[in-house]
Amino acid sequence: MPKRPKLLPLDFGDETIGQRLARLRKERGFTQVELANKLGIIQSLVSDYETDRLRLAAETAVRFALALDISTDDLLRPQTKKSPRKGPSLKIVRRMEEIEKLPPRQQSLVLSALDSILKGASAR
């Protein structure tokens, strides 16, 4: 029987798939609990994937990618050097979208509270 060629280990760059999953989750403003709820799994499984205790099966990778609104390539491929993303974080954008859904009076209250906090922070 002929010998099978040995597979060379993949070079995932400076981060593992689990670390990349954690980074992408945080960039999109999700906690582990929120992502777990979105996937219909428990938080400890998200933690296990992020710490590389569990390996992502193909279907699981697709589910994570869909939940995070990214491609499977973004999840599975090593990160290339990109220029930093400009603009507000996705966490801020999600909150702005929620504020825009509020009635005008509540929007005004939220914005007034934010203005007060920002004014206080800039005075420091």
N, C-alpha and C positions, 0 to 999 in steps of 0.2 A: 504494500500500500504506500503511495507516495506521501511524503511529508507535507504537511500544510505549512504554507509560509507564515511566519510570525507577524502578527500585526504590530506595527510601531505605535507607541502611545501617542495620543493626540496632544497637541500643545494648545491649551485653552488660554494661553496668555497669563496675565497676572491674577485672574479670578476664575474660580470654579463655576460650574453651571449653577450650583446652589447660591454662591455669592452673587452671581449675576441676577438670579431670580430675586434675591433680597433687595439688590440695588434698584432693579426695575420696579419692584413693588413700592419701595419708598419714594422713588421719583414720581410715581403716579398717585402718591398720597394715601395709600392704603395701609392699614395695620394688618398684622397677620390674621387677626380675628375677622376683619372686614373681608379680606380676600378669601378666607376659609368659608365664610357664609356665602359669598358669591359663587364659590365652587361647589358648595354642598358637602364640604368635608369639615373635619375638626381642625382647630388651630395647631395642635401638636403635629399634624401631618405637614402643614405648611412649614413649620419649624424644622422638621426632619428633612424636607427637601432642601431648604435653605442652608442647612448645615451639612449637606451631602451624606446624611445617614441613610437616605433613600435615594435611589436613582430614578430619574424621570423616564417613564415609559412613553412611547410615542403619543398615545392618546392623552396621557396626563400633560405632556408638554403642550399639546394643542389646546387643552382646556385652560391651562395657565395663560397661554398667549391670548386666547379669546377674552378671558376675564380681565387681563391687563390692557387689552386693546393694542397688542403688538403683534408682529409676525413671529412665527416660530424661528425664523432666522435671527431676529433680534434676541431671542431667548437663548438659542443654542450656539450661535457663532461667537467666537471671541470678539470683544469690543475692539474696534479699530480706533486709532487716535482721531478724534473728531474735535472740532472747535466747540467750546462750551455752548450749550443751548442758550439762546437769548430769549428774553421775555419772562413773564411770570411762571412760577412753577405750576405743574399740573394740579397740585394740592390747592393752590390759590385759585386757579381757574375753576376748579370744581365748586369751591365755596362761592365764588362770584356768580356762577350759574344758579346756585341754590338761592342766593340773595335776590337775583333777578326774578325768581318765581314768586317771591313774597309780595303781598299787597303794598302799594306805595307808602302807606303809613309805617309799616314795619321796615321797609327798605330805608326810609328816612331815619328811623331809630338806630338801625344797625350802622348806617354810615356816620351818624353823629357820634356813636360810641367809638367807632374806628378813628374818626377825626380826633377825638379827645385823647385816645391812646397814642396816636402818632404825634400829636402836638406835645404831649408829655415826654415822649421818647426823644424828640428832637431838641427839647429844652435841656436835656442832660448833657 
